């Protein structure tokens, strides 16, 4: 389960950002800015319930 993120992702280290991305099954490549944008995008879309895709 993904961990709790601080309000300002800029405060996180690259290794921490990569860990959070990995926990969310997201790509971990790119610059720190890329990682932050990827996490922000994922957070703004909310969690995805993968099981629901099986029924639609």
N, C-alpha and C positions, 0 to 999 in steps of 0.2 A: 504494500500500500504506500503511495507517495507520502512524503513527509510534509510537515507544515512549512510554508514558505514565508519569509519576512516580507513586509509591505514593499520594501525597496530591493528588488532583485540585484541591483548594482552592488549591494553590500555583500553579496555571496561571492565565493571564490569559484573559479572555472570548474574545479573538480566537484564542488558541491552542485553547481548547475548541471553538469554532466550526469551526476548521480540521479538528480531529480528527473532529468529527461529519460534516462535509462529506466527508471521506475515506471515511467509513463509510456514505455515502448516507443519513444521518439528518437530520431537521429541525434547523435552527440557530436557531430562534426561542425566546424565553423568557429568563428570568432566569439568572444564573450558576448558581443552585441547580438550575433546570430542566435546564440543559445537563449539569451534573455527574450528576444522576440518570439522564439519558438515556444518557450514556456508561457509567455503572456498570451499568445494566440491560443494555446491549449487551455489555459485557465479561463479565458473569455468565452470559449465554446462550451465549457462545463465538462463534466465527466461523461464518457460514452459508455453506455451499457451494451457491451458486445453481444450479449445473449439476445437482446431485442432484435438484432438483425436476422436471427434465425427464423423469426416468425413473420417477417414482412417481405 
